[in-house]
């Protein structure tokens, strides 16, 4: 396991957007949202998920005590690296920068792209296709999606 490459290695790559819960000031349901956040990050909820679904299904990044649990450590042997990333997180690059974080791309298509690329990687990991086929199919799909979304022109033809 290794963090993503960063422009400034001294600040590292921590992907904080995946570990953050926010309550916007503009929310009309502040009290309800606060109660949800309190419940979703409570030790009672964490233990309930561990009991019903197993430690591997416990939401990461919500409680330091989760990372101290022997059950979680056994189910998630990478957990010390995750906790270290959370505790040492800083900005990944000097502002101004045209992106959020180091891995996240703030466009509506990003979740679909991640899903499609993940499907292709899964196919390669299970031996159904080669790594080269997975990467080629993912690149072609993403290029077509970027062209269809208006971000780039002619990419689908140029993709391998």
N, C-alpha and C positions, 0 to 999 in steps of 0.2 A: 504494500500500500504506500502511495506517495501522493502528496498534494499536487494540485495542478500547477503548471509553471506560472510564475508571476514576474511582472516587469521588475519589481523590487523584491528580491528574495528575503530581505530583512522583514518585510511585512507579511509575506506568505499568502496563501490562498485558503480562505476559510468558509466561503459560501454561506454567510450568515443569513441570507434571505430564506433559507430552508428551515432555520431554527427560530425564526422570529414570530411572535404574536403581536399584533398591533391593534390598538383601539383608537381609530381616527377621532379627532375632536368633532368632526362633522356628523358622527353617528347619532342617530335619533334614539338609539337603544343602548346607551352607555351602561346602564345598570345591568341589563340582561347580558350584554357582551362581557362585562366584568365577571358576572357569576359563571358564565360559560368558561372563560379563561381559568378562573379559580378551580372549577371542577375538572377541566381537561388537563390540568397540570398537577392535580392533587395526588398525594401518595395513595389514597384510596382508589382512584381511577387506575393508576399505574399497576397496582396490585391486582385489581379486577381484570385488567387486560392480560396480565401475566398468567393469572389463574385460568381464564377462559380460553385464551388464544395462544399462550406461550410467551416466554420472554422476548422472543425474536419479533413479536408484533407490538411490543411496547413502544409508544412514540418516543423517539430520541430527542435529546436537547431540551427537555422540559424540567428535569430535576437532577441535581448532582447526585442525589441518593440512588438514582437508577444506575449510574455508572459504578457505584460502590457495591451493588448487589451481585452476589456470586452467581445467581441465576442468569442475570443479564450478561455478566462477563463470560459465562460459558456459552450463551447463545450468540453473543456478538463479540468474538475475540478481538475485533478491530476497535472496540469501544474506547480503550485508552487513547488511541490516536484521535478519535472524534472529540473526546473530552479535551484533549490538549489543544485541538484546533479551535474549539469554542472558547476556551480560557485565554488563548493567546491571540485572538482575532484582532486585526487592525484593518485599516483601509488597504486594498490590494494595489493601488496605484495613486499617483499624484493627480489631484483634480487639475484642470478639467479633463474629463474622459467621456467618451461617447457611449458608455455602457454601464450596467449596474453589476457590481461584483466582478468576479473573474470568469464565471462560467455561464451565468444567466443572461439571456438575450431578451430584452423587454419588448417582444412583439407578440401579438395574439397567436401566431402559429407555433410558438416555441413548444408548448406542451405536445402538440401533434407531432412535431419533428422529433422530440425526445422519444415519444411512444414508437414511432416508425423505426427510428434508428435502433431502439431497444429490441424491437421485434426481430430485426435483421441480425443483431448480435446474438440474440437467443437462438436463432436458427443455426448460426455458426457454432455456438457453444455446444449445441446438442448434436452436431455433426451432420445436420440436414443439408447444409451448404458450406462452401469453403469461406474462409475469412475474406478472401478477395471478392467472392460473389456478394457477401454481406456488405462489404464496404462499397462496392460498385452500385448495388441496388439502393443502398441508403443515399449515396451521393446523387444518383439519378433522381430519386424521389424528392430529396430536399431541393435540388436545383429546379425541378419542375414546380414545386410548391412556391419557391421564392419568385420564380417568373410569373406564376399565376397570381400571386399576391401583389405583383407590381414592384417588387424590390429591385429586380435585375431583369435584363433583357437578353434573350438568346442563350441563357445558361443551360437550358434543357438539352439543346443540341450539342453543346460543348462538353457536357458531363460524360464521363466514361460509361 
